[in-house]
């Protein structure tokens, strides 16, 4: 469908953008899953980091114990144990990296009461290992800046030999440690991303399958609205089956109200028309000025009653749920009838409808509106009348509408006459047969359906009448 830029403001209704329930559910679930997986990933990496730190410290502790063991070894001649730390430096080379200059693996031995280094590994090459002062605890661990400016993990332990307290410190570069933690974090992130994508796909499928009954309910409602079914299918899951039951009850109630309204309209028409006919007949039979006046007023009353009864019938029909009709068959039938009625005038009635359009309402109402407009155009036209039907979309409310335009090559109307023409019972030319109710009935019907009706000048030289009515959206 194309948007008609001339769509009147009267048909526009404000409405917000449509939101997808399934998209909302998937979005919320995806956000929650992403947050939960991110927290789980942080927790796993934190656990791994702590475990790696404990394993790293355990490795450093092994080297400390080896240094302590070497410091407490006996002399080679079998004399009693003499603390080697008091004689010569420990020659511990349990890891070749302690012998490589600035390898990142270092150890030192110092007295607890003296910050100066007594002995150090060859890897330090004379540089200090700026380990923090140890407190009263036997061991401590922490991170410091190494000789090369890199981060060092240092484990220190206090021991006492011959009443002399010593502090042994062993440190190692954390580059490998953090590289392993980063690699683990990367693998965890990759794994959780795959799991997250799988969860989102599973949620999407769950939502689509879970909301499928709503699609069936919508299709059933569409069938009722288009007149293809008279009730909604109630074979639905128990969570939404009560909704279908209530909607069916609403449809039945609506039909009963309409039927009662039509019955009352018929009874009222019968009850009022008969006495008025009797009064009119008696007045015509009596003759005289009084009888003429009574006959005139009875005719006016009959016209007014007919108008209001017709309006009540239209209102009742408009409240029916699920009625619609195609415009082309109805208008084509009207044009064929007008061709026969105005055959003596040599009338040429053209009809143009490029797309299929379905009127959201009763076919009788479309016949009433279209018939009045085409008949009125044929009465006043010289020899040519055109009828066009075009779909359009109201840009404000996004409602599907369609326009029926009827033009003639007659004398047309002035702006003031156009306003008078739609008033009830108003006839601009008494020489032309009619009751003066045609255009007012059209205006009333269009208003009931939420459309618009306007009169304007025609390119053919006569009058242009334009209806804008609701259309049924194509599925």
C-alpha positions, 0 to 999 in steps of 0.5 A: 500500500502507498501512503496518501499524503492527503489523509485527513487529520480527522482519521489520525490517532496517536499510537506508540511503536509496537513492541515484540513480546518475544523480543522483550523476553529474549532480551531480558533473558540474554542480559541476565545470562550475560551478567550471570556468566560474566560474574561466573567467569570472574569468580572462576578466574579469581579461584584459579588465581588464588590456587595458582598463588598457593601453588606458586608459594608452595614452590617457593617454600620448597626452595626455602626448605632446601636452603634451610636444610643446607644451612643445617648440614653437618661438616664433612668430618662428622663433627657436631652440626655447625650452622653453615650460615655462620661459616660459609655461604650456602651453595644451594643450586636446586634450580639452575635459574638461581645461577643465571644473572637476573633470571627472575629467580632469587634468594637471600639470607640475612639476619632478622635484626640487620637489613644487610644481606649476608648471602644471596644467589648468583642470579642477583649479581650484586643487586639487592632484593628489596623484600619488605621487613618481616613481622613477628610471623614466621612466614610472609608473602607479597609482591615487590619490584625486582632488579629488572623492574619486573614484578616478583613474588617473594616468600620469606621465612624466619628461622633461628640457628644457635639463638641467632634469628635469620630471614630467608627470602626466595622470590620469582618473577610472576610473568609466567604466573600472570601469563597462565592466569591470563590464558586461563581467563581467555579460555574461560571467556571463550567457553562462557561465550559459547555457553552464552550463545547456546543459552540465548539460542535455547531461550529464543527457541523456548520463547518462540515455541512457548508463544506459539499458542498466542500466534494461533489465538491471533490467527483465530481472531483474524479469522473471526474479524475477517468473517471466515469464522464465527468463534475463536478456537478454544483448543489452547494451553490452559494458561490462555484458554480462558482468554479465548473463552472470554473472547467468545463470550464477548462475541456472542454477547455483541451479536445478541446486543446487535440482534436486540437492537435490530429487533427494537428498530424494526418494532419502532419502525412498525409502531410509528409508520403505521399511525403516521400513514393513517394520519397522512391518508386521513389528511389527504382525504379531508382536504382543506388548509388544515389537512394540507398542513397535517399532511406536510408535517406528517411527511416531515415526521416520516422523513425524520423517523426514517433518518433516525431509524436508519442511523440506529440500524447503521450504528448497530451494524457497525458494532458487529465484530468480524464483518468485512467485504471486498469493495470491488464487487459492491461498487461494480454492482452499483455502477451496473445498476446506475448504468441501467437507471441513467441509460437515457442520459447516455451516462459514461461511468468509469471505475478504477481500482488497481489493488484489492481492498477490503472494507472493515464493515458491513457490505450494506453500509458500503452500498448505502454510502457508495450508492448515494454518492454515485447516484448523486453524481449521475443526477447532476453529471452531464455525461461522465462520472468516474469512481476510483478506489485507492488504498492508503495508510494513515501516517499518524496511527498506521491504520489501513484505510482506503479512499473512494472518490466520485467525480462528475462533469456537472455544474458543481457546487460553491463552497457554501453549497457544499457545506449545506449539501451534507445537512440533513434534509437539505435539497439545493434543487427541488426539481431533482427527485430525492429526500435530501437525506442521501449525503447526510446519511453518508456523513453519518455512516462515515463518522460511525466508522471513524472515517471522513467525508468531504466535497470539493471541486472536480478536475472534470468541472463538477463535484468531487466527493471523497470517502476515507474508510477503514480497510482490513489489513492484508495478512 
